[in-house]
Amino acid sequence: MRARRPRPARQVAAGLSLALAAGLAALAGAPPAQATPPVVDVRAENGQETCSPDQTLWVNHEPAAFARMGVADAQRLSTGEGVVVAVLDSGVAAGNAHLDGVLVGGTNLASGGGGADEDVHGHGTAIAGQIAARPVDGSGVVGVAPEARIMPVRLFVTDQEPPTPARIAEGIEWAATHGADIINVSLSTASDDPALARAVRVAENEGALVVASTGNRETTENQDSIVRYPAAFDGVLGVAAVDLAGGYAADASFASEFVDIAAPGSQVDTTYLDVGDCTLDDGHPSSSYATGYVSGVAALIASAYPDESPQQWAYRIKVTALRADPSARTDETGWGEVRPYEALSFIDDGTAPGPDSPTHERPEQTVEEPEPLTIADIQDPWAADRQLVTWVMLGALAVSLIALVLGRMGSAPRRRK
């Protein structure tokens, strides 16, 4: 396992000039960035992308899921500085203003042309924005860990070329060996591929935490295969989705013993291609987007606790999650909904209810045997009442005797003088 890299001192990003930003946008086929972009509430519903790649649009509120997760409180403790999150997806659009200066390294493993910093599909850019979008004037969108860096690993270009298990494995291993701390896999497969299992072990040995989707029914060909990889492998943090009210959609998600944690996965306000923002909502919570949020939380924790192991980071997330029964998990939402502030402020001593700590043994609960009782130890519960009755009876007898004596004295004959 590689030594944890020292976290660099806080850097103040100067950013690119407006002219350079315009040039990048032009190269990406988008219009130049505007000094005062239009502020609109944009949304893509039921799979129809209403956000336009032909004009710059900004969402006018902070991500809706942030209030439910308590992200603002968590960001007072950590912002993800010094952490690299690999996004294994369709690439990440470098021209988006929120991602200016955010991307680091990366590779294209897909058969299509272009680099990892290009994205024509939009999925990878959306996930990257959830994790580490920087603030932009006129927009409310920001990432969970806005000072983290994104390492784009392009596994596919369009839906017509879904990544194979072997390519997902290649992406995990490449990211782990090139410096990623967190590896976001908003993808899943039903194949228990040996190469995929090996890649997860490599990531763990390299000190990287793999955060993976547990699947979406509506976008999965074999809907009977509820076990999804790499989420089902030991050491991977498997993520399911809930809506903004905490509701679980059984017709959209898979429930299994490999679900570790849940996060909001609908009404996702995030980065859209090169041109701005979009609120992504396909009618059901998506574990892809839920995975993006959990990876952002993992980045906050990795930044705050660089000397802890990936499994300690994952443990913090699971043990502090919001759930009805602190001691139990469910197949639908695992250990519950992610709560980043609680995960950051948690102190592990092995006694917390829920999953077992990876570093502290749970103290044994010993029951002391009671000492045998003797006759002297046995107390009569009616003793006080009996004592009271006894005194009452004695008092009554005394009164009766006194009355009898007085009665006799009063009836005695008088002595003659």
KAQUITA-V176357 format. One record per backbone hydrogen bond with DSSP energy under -1.0 kcal/mol. CO is the residue of the C=O (numbers start at 0). NH is the residue of the N-H. Records with the same first field share a line. If there is no record, write none. Layout:
# KAQUITA-V176357
CO: NH ; NH
This chain:
# KAQUITA-V176357
16: 20
17: 21
18: 22
19: 23
20: 24
21: 25
22: 26
23: 27
24: 29
25: 28
43: 280
44: 47
47: 49
56: 276
57: 39
58: 139
62: 65
64: 68
65: 69 ; 70
69: 73
70: 74
73: 76 ; 77
78: 146
79: 82
82: 148
83: 180 ; 181
84: 150
85: 183
86: 152
88: 154 ; 155
92: 95
95: 98
96: 99
97: 133
98: 101
101: 149
106: 153
114: 117
115: 91
116: 93
121: 125
122: 126
123: 127
124: 128
125: 129
126: 130
127: 131
128: 132
129: 143
130: 144
132: 142
135: 138
144: 147
148: 84
149: 103
150: 86
151: 106
152: 88
153: 108
157: 160
163: 167
164: 168
165: 169
166: 170
167: 171
168: 172
169: 173
170: 174
171: 175
172: 176
174: 179
180: 208
181: 85
182: 210
183: 87
184: 186 ; 212
188: 228
190: 192
192: 196
193: 197
194: 198
195: 199
196: 200
197: 201
198: 202
199: 203
200: 204
201: 205
202: 207
203: 206
208: 182
209: 236
210: 184
211: 238
216: 219
220: 222
221: 224
223: 225
227: 231
228: 188
229: 232
232: 235
236: 211
237: 259 ; 260
238: 213
239: 262
241: 264
242: 245
246: 242
248: 251 ; 252
251: 216
255: 258
259: 334
260: 239
261: 337
262: 241
264: 285
267: 279
269: 277
271: 274 ; 275
275: 271
277: 269
278: 43
279: 267
285: 289
286: 290
287: 291
288: 292
289: 293
290: 294
291: 295
292: 296
293: 297
294: 298
295: 299
296: 300
297: 301
298: 302
299: 303
300: 304
304: 307
308: 312
309: 313
310: 314
311: 315
312: 316
313: 317
314: 318
315: 319
317: 320
321: 336
324: 327
329: 333
330: 255
332: 335
333: 329
335: 261
336: 321
338: 342
339: 343
340: 344
379: 382
381: 385
382: 386
383: 387
384: 388
385: 389
386: 390
387: 391
388: 392
389: 393
390: 394
391: 395
392: 396
393: 397
394: 398
395: 399
396: 400
397: 401
398: 402
399: 403
400: 404
401: 405
402: 406
403: 407
404: 408
405: 409
406: 410
